[in-house]
Amino acid sequence: MSLPLPPRFAYFDGKLQSQNTSTSSFQSINPATAEPLADIHTTTHAAINSAIASAQKAFPAWSATPPIERARILQKAAALLRARNDELAKIETLDTGKAYSETSTVDVVTGADVLEYFANLVGGGGLNGETAQLRPNAWVYTTKNALGVCAGIGAWNYPIQIALWKSAPCLAAGNTMVYKPSEFTPLHSTLLAEIYTEAGVPPGVFNVVHGGGDVGAYLTSHPTIAKVSFTGQVSTGQKVAGSAAGNMKYVTMELGGKSACIILPDADIDQAVDGAMMANFFSTGQVCTNGTRVFIPSSMKSAFEQKLVEKVNTTIRAGDLFDPNTNFGPLVSKPHHEKVLSYIRHGIEQDKATLLCGGVSSPSFSPTTTTTPPPAYKNGYWVSPTVFTNCTDSMRIVRDEIFGPVLSILTYDTIDEAVTRANATPLGLAAGVFTRDLNLAHTVVARLEAGITWINTWGESPAEMSVGGWKMSGVGVENGRKGIEAWVRNKSTLVEMAGEVPTVFAKL
């Protein structure tokens, strides 16, 4: 594809809008080279109102469409996503800096899986209500009703996947959506809207607006919006949730984490190291569920560290992002690059943690990749996979969510100690354990204060798995059967069939 890419405008009424929806623009930047990719036109408040009006106009007919018919349309959209996987994955790689080996096998694929899952769920009666017999002549039934016009606020690390995590259950349940992608990774949004339209989603059902926090704030506070689904950092999520709650809107919040990866004493060391690497360096560490606090038994420290450094040096390959052997890319943006580097410097200079590998220098491009990275890569937002050891719970690099490839090793002496320390955080998104003893694994996982947990693996979140954070890490869940419940409201109806209205005055 030729660069730069075409400009992006708002999308509503089933079509791409033009210049009259914007008075300013910003650029999407290729993180690998720091070069512009496309001009993104910020949606004006008047155009946001138009997008919301389009969604509101479409809602009555879409919500009244039989679930099986909505399912057929969304299944076609899932098929189109899979057919265009490579094209969309290339856009995601340019926009996010993630290696094509990842975006082509994870980002679009898992998003399409979620869309298909919710289409099948509602098409198979997943929105049916319940009935209860109260007495011979009276019964109660419930129905699940769509909410209305919903707002989806996307994140920059998994753009198209998160857009689908939000829009799939929203549309399947009969709602309409106005979606704002992250201003750092917005390129997917128009393409997704066009795919929905091609699949038969009526005009106004899925709409896109562009911009930064001011656009998001205007959208989520709009009186027509019935629900806000947000993915992002805790501080922003608190503001969004506060605004929504003040207006009695429904919310789903998927926020940050500082998750604990606990290696139990009997764990296979190779499996444990592989798990710790997956929990820290996949997507260059830019995953909210990353297990950045790695707890290992004191007796395992030396062997674990030796094996970990060896594998970091031999299996992580930075390079041309479209080379099939590359599995490690840059950070997503200049501000984020500066933030991650500041944490690494703090770990070295203020926390006084021991640096095992990595640091503030850029990674060396791997000689095992088959192509040479373009010269412009020297200007990109690259950072080396970094491992700190001799860490303590009070260190800033251990307490704060860094959202980069920075792993902190902490040692423990007893399992009770490890669990207590793992839970000593205001966040509770994810956690996991590695062990040969599955009975022990279940016991430990049951004590961990996190909404997403893994045993002997890390990171996979299939469509069937409901995911959501505890404590400050979020409100509600996405995906799984519980995920559809976040996009409907319940109506209960009591039916009296005896022909009389019961009353306390009947015997007076």
C-alpha positions as CSV (number, residue, x, y, z in Angstrom):
1,M,0.0,0.0,0.0
2,S,1.2,3.5,-0.8
3,L,1.9,6.0,2.0
4,P,0.7,8.3,3.2
5,L,-2.8,6.8,3.5
6,P,-6.0,8.6,2.6
7,P,-7.3,11.1,5.3
8,R,-9.9,9.9,7.8
9,F,-13.2,11.7,8.5
10,A,-16.2,10.9,10.6
11,Y,-18.5,8.0,9.4
12,F,-22.2,8.2,9.9
13,D,-25.5,7.7,8.0
14,G,-23.8,4.7,6.5
15,K,-21.1,6.6,4.6
16,L,-17.8,8.5,5.0
17,Q,-18.3,12.1,5.7
18,S,-16.3,15.0,4.3
19,Q,-14.5,18.1,5.3
20,N,-17.6,19.8,6.6
21,T,-17.5,17.6,9.7
22,S,-14.1,19.0,10.8
23,T,-12.2,22.2,11.3
24,S,-8.9,20.8,12.4
25,S,-6.8,17.7,12.0
26,F,-3.9,15.7,13.5
27,Q,-1.7,13.0,12.2
28,S,-1.5,9.3,12.7
29,I,2.2,8.4,13.2
30,N,4.0,5.2,12.3
31,P,5.7,4.2,15.6
32,A,8.5,2.3,13.8
33,T,9.7,5.4,11.9
34,A,8.0,8.4,13.5
35,E,6.7,9.3,10.0
36,P,3.1,10.4,9.3
37,L,0.7,7.8,8.0
38,A,-2.5,9.8,7.5
39,D,-4.3,13.0,8.4
40,I,-7.1,12.4,10.9
41,H,-9.9,15.1,10.9
42,T,-11.2,15.9,14.4
43,T,-15.0,15.6,14.4
44,T,-16.7,18.9,15.5
45,H,-19.4,18.9,18.2
46,A,-22.0,19.6,15.5
47,A,-20.9,16.5,13.6
48,I,-20.9,14.4,16.7
49,N,-24.5,15.5,17.2
50,S,-25.2,14.4,13.7
51,A,-23.6,11.0,14.3
52,I,-25.6,10.5,17.5
53,A,-28.8,11.6,15.6
54,S,-28.0,9.1,12.9
55,A,-27.7,6.3,15.5
56,Q,-30.9,7.4,17.3
57,K,-32.8,7.4,14.0
58,A,-31.5,3.9,13.2
59,F,-32.3,2.4,16.7
60,P,-36.0,1.6,16.5
61,A,-35.8,-0.5,13.3
62,W,-32.5,-2.2,14.3
63,S,-33.7,-3.1,17.8
64,A,-36.9,-4.4,16.3
65,T,-35.1,-6.6,13.8
66,P,-35.4,-10.2,14.8
67,P,-32.2,-11.5,16.5
68,I,-31.7,-14.2,13.9
69,E,-31.7,-11.5,11.1
70,R,-29.2,-9.3,13.0
71,A,-27.1,-12.5,13.5
72,R,-27.0,-13.2,9.8
73,I,-25.7,-9.7,9.1
74,L,-23.1,-9.8,11.8
75,Q,-21.9,-13.2,10.7
76,K,-21.4,-11.8,7.2
77,A,-19.3,-9.0,8.7
78,A,-17.2,-11.6,10.5
79,A,-16.6,-13.4,7.2
80,L,-15.6,-10.1,5.6
81,L,-13.1,-9.4,8.4
82,R,-11.5,-12.8,7.9
83,A,-11.4,-12.4,4.1
84,R,-9.6,-9.1,4.6
85,N,-7.4,-10.2,7.5
86,D,-4.1,-9.5,5.8
87,E,-5.1,-6.0,4.6
88,L,-6.4,-5.0,8.0
89,A,-3.4,-6.5,9.8
90,K,-1.0,-4.4,7.7
91,I,-2.9,-1.3,8.7
92,E,-2.7,-2.3,12.4
93,T,1.0,-2.9,12.1
94,L,1.6,0.5,10.6
95,D,-0.7,2.2,13.1
96,T,0.4,0.4,16.3
97,G,4.0,-0.7,15.6
98,K,3.1,-4.3,16.4
99,A,4.8,-7.0,14.3
100,Y,2.8,-8.3,11.4
101,S,3.4,-11.8,12.7
102,E,1.2,-10.7,15.6
103,T,-1.5,-8.6,14.0
104,S,-2.1,-11.1,11.2
105,T,-2.7,-14.0,13.7
106,V,-4.2,-12.2,16.7
107,D,-5.8,-8.8,16.3
108,V,-8.3,-9.2,13.4
109,V,-8.8,-13.0,14.0
110,T,-9.8,-12.6,17.7
111,G,-12.0,-9.7,16.9
112,A,-13.9,-11.6,14.2
113,D,-14.2,-14.5,16.7
114,V,-16.0,-12.2,19.1
115,L,-18.3,-10.9,16.4
116,E,-19.2,-14.4,15.3
117,Y,-19.7,-15.5,18.9
118,F,-22.2,-12.8,19.8
119,A,-24.0,-13.2,16.5
120,N,-24.4,-16.9,17.2
121,L,-25.4,-16.2,20.8
122,V,-28.3,-13.9,20.0
123,G,-29.3,-15.9,16.9
124,G,-29.6,-19.0,19.1
125,G,-31.8,-17.4,21.7
126,G,-29.2,-15.9,23.9
127,L,-31.4,-12.9,24.6
128,N,-34.4,-14.9,25.8
129,G,-35.9,-14.0,29.1
130,E,-37.1,-16.1,32.0
131,T,-40.5,-17.2,33.3
132,A,-41.7,-18.1,36.9
133,Q,-45.0,-19.5,38.0
134,L,-46.1,-17.6,41.2
135,R,-49.4,-19.4,41.7
136,P,-51.9,-21.3,39.5
137,N,-53.3,-18.1,38.0
138,A,-50.2,-15.8,38.1
139,W,-46.8,-15.8,36.5
140,V,-43.9,-13.5,35.8
141,Y,-41.9,-13.2,32.6
142,T,-38.8,-11.1,31.8
143,T,-37.5,-9.6,28.6
144,K,-34.1,-8.2,27.7
145,N,-34.4,-4.9,25.9
146,A,-31.7,-3.0,24.0
147,L,-30.5,0.2,25.7
148,G,-30.4,2.6,22.8
149,V,-27.5,4.7,21.4
150,C,-24.2,3.6,23.0
151,A,-20.8,5.1,23.0
152,G,-17.6,3.1,22.6
153,I,-14.3,4.6,23.5
154,G,-11.4,2.5,22.1
155,A,-7.8,1.9,23.2
156,W,-4.6,2.2,21.2
157,N,-3.0,-1.1,21.9
158,Y,-5.5,-3.5,20.2
159,P,-7.5,-1.1,18.1
160,I,-9.7,-3.3,15.8
161,Q,-10.0,-6.1,18.4
162,I,-11.3,-3.7,21.1
163,A,-13.6,-2.0,18.6
164,L,-15.1,-5.4,17.9
165,W,-15.2,-6.3,21.6
166,K,-17.5,-3.3,22.0
167,S,-19.5,-3.1,18.8
168,A,-20.2,-6.9,18.5
169,P,-22.3,-7.3,21.6
170,C,-23.7,-3.8,21.3
171,L,-25.1,-4.4,17.8
172,A,-26.0,-8.0,18.4
173,A,-28.2,-6.9,21.3
174,G,-30.0,-4.4,19.1
175,N,-28.3,-1.2,20.1
176,T,-26.6,1.4,17.9
177,M,-23.1,2.8,18.5
178,V,-21.0,5.9,18.1
179,Y,-17.4,4.8,18.3
180,K,-14.4,6.9,19.0
181,P,-11.0,5.2,18.4
182,S,-7.9,6.3,20.2
183,E,-6.3,9.3,18.5
184,F,-3.0,7.4,18.5
185,T,-4.3,4.4,16.5
186,P,-7.5,5.5,14.5
187,L,-6.9,4.0,11.1
188,H,-9.0,0.8,11.6
189,S,-12.2,2.5,12.5
190,T,-13.3,3.7,9.0
191,L,-12.4,0.3,7.5
192,L,-14.5,-1.5,10.2
193,A,-17.5,0.8,9.5
194,E,-17.3,0.1,5.8
195,I,-17.2,-3.6,6.5
196,Y,-20.3,-3.4,8.7
197,T,-22.1,-1.4,5.9
198,E,-21.1,-3.9,3.2
199,A,-22.3,-6.7,5.4
200,G,-25.8,-5.1,5.5
201,V,-25.7,-3.2,8.8
202,P,-28.2,-0.4,8.2
203,P,-27.0,3.3,8.0
204,G,-26.6,4.8,11.5
205,V,-26.2,1.5,13.4
206,F,-22.4,1.9,13.6
207,N,-20.8,5.3,13.4
208,V,-17.3,6.8,13.9
209,V,-16.1,10.1,15.3
210,H,-12.4,11.2,15.7
211,G,-10.5,13.2,18.2
212,G,-8.9,13.4,21.6
213,G,-10.2,13.5,25.1
214,D,-12.4,16.5,24.4
215,V,-14.3,14.6,21.7
216,G,-14.6,11.6,24.0
217,A,-15.9,13.8,26.8
218,Y,-18.5,15.4,24.6
219,L,-19.7,12.1,23.3
220,T,-19.9,10.3,26.6
221,S,-21.7,13.2,28.3
222,H,-24.3,13.6,25.6
223,P,-27.8,13.2,27.0
224,T,-28.8,10.8,24.2
225,I,-26.1,8.3,25.0
226,A,-27.5,5.4,27.1
227,K,-24.3,3.5,27.8
228,V,-20.5,4.1,27.7
229,S,-18.0,1.4,27.2
230,F,-14.5,2.5,27.8
231,T,-11.1,0.9,27.6
232,G,-8.0,2.8,28.9
233,Q,-6.1,4.0,31.9
234,V,-7.6,4.2,35.3
235,S,-7.5,8.0,35.7
236,T,-9.4,8.6,32.5
237,G,-11.8,5.8,33.3
238,Q,-12.7,7.4,36.6
239,K,-13.6,10.6,34.8
240,V,-15.6,8.8,32.2
241,A,-17.4,6.7,34.7
242,G,-18.1,9.6,37.0
243,S,-19.7,11.6,34.2
244,A,-21.7,8.7,33.0
245,A,-22.9,7.7,36.5
246,G,-24.0,11.3,37.2
247,N,-26.4,11.0,34.3
248,M,-27.5,7.4,35.2
249,K,-25.9,5.9,32.1
250,Y,-24.8,2.3,32.0
251,V,-21.1,1.8,31.9
252,T,-18.5,-0.9,31.2
253,M,-14.9,0.0,32.2
254,E,-11.9,-2.1,31.3
255,L,-9.0,-0.3,32.9
256,G,-5.4,-0.9,33.9
257,G,-3.6,-3.5,36.0
258,K,-0.4,-4.3,37.8
259,S,-0.8,-8.0,37.6
260,A,1.1,-10.7,39.5
261,C,2.6,-13.7,37.8
262,I,3.3,-16.2,40.6
263,I,5.8,-19.0,40.0
264,L,5.2,-21.7,42.6
265,P,8.1,-23.7,44.0
266,D,7.4,-26.9,42.0
267,A,7.0,-25.2,38.6
268,D,8.9,-26.3,35.6
269,I,11.5,-23.5,35.2
270,D,11.4,-23.5,31.4
271,Q,7.6,-23.2,31.4
272,A,7.7,-20.6,34.1
273,V,10.2,-18.5,32.1
274,D,8.2,-18.8,28.9
275,G,5.1,-17.7,30.8
276,A,6.9,-14.7,32.4
277,M,8.1,-13.6,28.9
278,M,4.6,-14.0,27.4
279,A,3.2,-12.0,30.3
280,N,5.7,-9.1,29.8
281,F,7.0,-8.8,26.3
282,F,4.1,-9.8,24.0
283,S,3.0,-6.7,22.1
284,T,6.1,-4.9,23.4
285,G,4.5,-5.1,26.9
286,Q,1.6,-2.9,25.9
287,V,-1.1,-5.2,27.3
288,C,-3.3,-4.2,30.2
289,T,-3.2,-7.7,31.6
290,N,0.5,-8.1,31.6
291,G,2.0,-9.9,34.6
292,T,4.7,-7.4,35.3
293,R,5.3,-8.4,38.9
294,V,6.9,-11.8,38.7
295,F,7.0,-13.6,42.1
296,I,9.5,-16.4,42.3
297,P,10.7,-18.6,45.2
298,S,13.9,-17.3,46.7
299,S,15.5,-20.7,46.1
300,M,14.7,-20.5,42.3
301,K,16.0,-16.9,41.8
302,S,19.4,-17.6,40.3
303,A,18.3,-20.4,37.9
304,F,15.2,-18.4,36.9
305,E,17.2,-15.2,36.1
306,Q,19.8,-17.1,34.1
307,K,17.3,-18.8,32.0
308,L,15.2,-15.7,31.5
309,V,18.1,-13.5,30.3
310,E,19.2,-16.3,28.0
311,K,15.7,-16.5,26.4
312,V,15.2,-12.8,26.2
313,N,18.5,-12.5,24.3
314,T,17.8,-15.5,21.9
315,T,14.0,-15.4,21.3
316,I,13.0,-11.7,21.2
317,R,13.6,-10.4,17.7
318,A,13.2,-6.7,16.8
319,G,13.4,-5.9,13.1
320,D,11.4,-5.1,10.0
321,L,7.8,-5.3,11.2
322,F,6.7,-7.1,8.1
323,D,9.4,-9.7,8.3
324,P,7.8,-13.0,9.5
325,N,10.6,-13.6,12.0
326,T,10.1,-10.3,13.8
327,N,8.2,-10.6,17.1
328,F,9.0,-7.3,18.8
329,G,8.1,-3.8,17.8
330,P,8.3,-0.2,19.0
331,L,6.1,1.5,21.5
332,V,3.0,3.1,20.1
333,S,3.9,6.9,20.3
334,K,6.5,9.4,21.3
335,P,4.7,10.4,24.6
336,H,4.4,6.8,25.6
337,H,8.0,6.1,24.6
338,E,9.2,8.9,26.9
339,K,7.0,7.6,29.7
340,V,8.4,4.1,29.6
341,L,12.0,5.3,29.4
342,S,11.4,7.5,32.4
343,Y,10.2,4.5,34.4
344,I,13.3,2.5,33.3
345,R,15.5,5.4,34.4
346,H,13.7,5.6,37.7
347,G,14.2,1.9,38.3
348,I,17.9,2.3,37.8
349,E,18.5,5.6,39.5
350,Q,15.9,6.0,42.2
351,D,14.6,2.5,42.9
352,K,18.1,1.1,42.7
353,A,16.8,-2.2,41.3
354,T,19.3,-4.4,39.6
355,L,19.2,-4.2,35.8
356,L,19.6,-7.7,34.3
357,C,19.1,-6.8,30.7
358,G,17.7,-4.0,28.5
359,G,17.6,-0.4,29.8
360,V,17.2,2.9,28.0
361,S,19.0,2.0,24.8
362,S,17.2,0.9,21.7
363,P,17.2,-2.8,20.9
364,S,19.6,-4.3,18.4
365,F,17.8,-5.5,15.3
366,S,17.9,-9.3,15.1
367,P,20.3,-10.9,12.6
368,T,17.8,-13.8,12.4
369,T,15.2,-11.8,10.5
370,T,15.4,-12.1,6.7
371,T,15.1,-8.4,5.8
372,T,17.0,-5.3,6.9
373,P,14.9,-2.6,8.7
374,P,14.5,0.6,6.8
375,P,16.9,3.4,7.8
376,A,14.0,5.4,9.2
377,Y,13.6,2.9,12.0
378,K,16.4,4.7,13.8
379,N,13.9,7.5,14.4
380,G,11.1,5.2,15.8
381,Y,9.9,4.7,19.4
382,W,12.0,1.6,20.1
383,V,12.9,0.3,23.6
384,S,14.7,-2.8,24.7
385,P,13.0,-5.6,26.6
386,T,14.0,-4.8,30.2
387,V,14.3,-7.0,33.3
388,F,14.9,-5.7,36.8
389,T,15.7,-8.0,39.8
390,N,16.2,-7.5,43.5
391,C,13.0,-5.5,43.4
392,T,10.8,-4.6,46.4
393,D,7.1,-4.0,46.7
394,S,7.6,-0.3,47.5
395,M,9.5,0.5,44.3
396,R,7.7,2.7,41.8
397,I,8.5,0.4,38.9
398,V,6.7,-2.4,40.9
399,R,3.7,-0.2,42.0
400,D,2.9,1.7,38.8
401,E,1.5,0.4,35.6
402,I,4.3,1.1,33.1
403,F,2.6,-0.5,30.0
404,G,5.9,-1.4,28.4
405,P,8.3,-4.3,28.2
406,V,9.6,-3.9,31.8
407,L,9.6,-7.0,34.0
408,S,10.2,-6.9,37.8
409,I,11.4,-10.0,39.7
410,L,10.3,-10.3,43.3
411,T,11.3,-13.2,45.5
412,Y,9.2,-14.8,48.3
413,D,9.6,-17.5,50.9
414,T,6.1,-18.8,51.5
415,I,3.0,-19.1,49.2
416,D,0.9,-17.2,51.8
417,E,3.4,-14.4,51.5
418,A,3.3,-14.3,47.8
419,V,-0.5,-14.2,47.7
420,T,-0.7,-11.4,50.3
421,R,1.8,-9.3,48.4
422,A,0.2,-10.0,45.0
423,N,-3.1,-8.7,46.4
424,A,-1.5,-5.6,47.9
425,T,-2.4,-3.2,45.1
426,P,-5.5,-1.1,44.3
427,L,-5.7,-2.8,40.9
428,G,-7.1,-6.2,40.2
429,L,-7.2,-6.9,36.5
430,A,-5.3,-10.2,36.1
431,A,-3.1,-12.7,37.8
432,G,-1.8,-16.2,37.2
433,V,0.2,-19.1,38.6
434,F,2.6,-21.7,37.2
435,T,2.9,-25.0,38.9
436,R,2.8,-28.8,38.3
437,D,0.2,-29.2,41.1
438,L,-3.2,-28.3,39.7
439,N,-5.0,-28.7,43.0
440,L,-2.6,-26.1,44.5
441,A,-3.1,-23.9,41.5
442,H,-6.8,-23.7,42.0
443,T,-6.4,-23.0,45.7
444,V,-4.0,-20.1,45.0
445,V,-6.0,-18.6,42.1
446,A,-9.1,-18.6,44.3
447,R,-7.3,-16.3,46.7
448,L,-6.0,-13.8,44.1
449,E,-8.0,-10.6,43.9
450,A,-8.3,-10.3,40.1
451,G,-11.0,-10.7,37.6
452,I,-9.0,-12.6,35.0
453,T,-6.7,-15.5,36.0
454,W,-4.7,-18.1,34.3
455,I,-3.0,-21.4,35.3
456,N,0.1,-22.5,33.4
457,T,-0.5,-20.0,30.6
458,W,-0.9,-16.3,30.1
459,G,-2.8,-13.8,28.1
460,E,-5.4,-15.7,26.1
461,S,-8.9,-14.2,26.2
462,P,-11.2,-16.2,23.9
463,A,-14.6,-15.0,23.0
464,E,-16.2,-17.5,25.3
465,M,-14.3,-16.1,28.4
466,S,-15.9,-13.2,30.3
467,V,-13.2,-10.7,31.3
468,G,-13.2,-7.7,33.6
469,G,-11.3,-6.2,36.4
470,W,-11.8,-6.0,40.1
471,K,-11.1,-3.0,42.4
472,M,-9.8,0.0,40.4
473,S,-9.3,-2.1,37.3
474,G,-12.8,-1.9,36.0
475,V,-16.6,-2.3,36.2
476,G,-18.5,-5.0,34.4
477,V,-17.2,-7.7,32.0
478,E,-16.7,-8.1,28.3
479,N,-17.2,-11.3,26.2
480,G,-18.7,-14.6,27.2
481,R,-22.4,-15.1,28.0
482,K,-22.2,-12.5,30.7
483,G,-20.9,-10.0,28.2
484,I,-24.2,-9.6,26.4
485,E,-25.9,-8.8,29.6
486,A,-24.0,-5.5,29.7
487,W,-25.8,-4.3,26.6
488,V,-29.4,-4.9,27.6
489,R,-31.8,-3.9,30.3
490,N,-34.3,-6.1,32.0
491,K,-38.1,-5.7,32.1
492,S,-40.2,-7.9,34.4
493,T,-43.9,-8.4,33.8
494,L,-46.4,-10.0,36.3
495,V,-49.5,-11.5,34.6
496,E,-52.7,-12.2,36.6
497,M,-55.0,-14.6,34.8
498,A,-57.8,-15.1,37.4
499,G,-59.8,-12.1,36.2
500,E,-59.6,-10.3,39.5
501,V,-57.3,-7.7,40.8
502,P,-55.9,-8.8,44.2
503,T,-56.4,-6.1,46.8
504,V,-56.1,-5.7,50.5
505,F,-59.6,-4.3,50.5
506,A,-61.2,-7.4,49.0
507,K,-62.7,-8.7,52.3
508,L,-63.7,-5.4,53.8
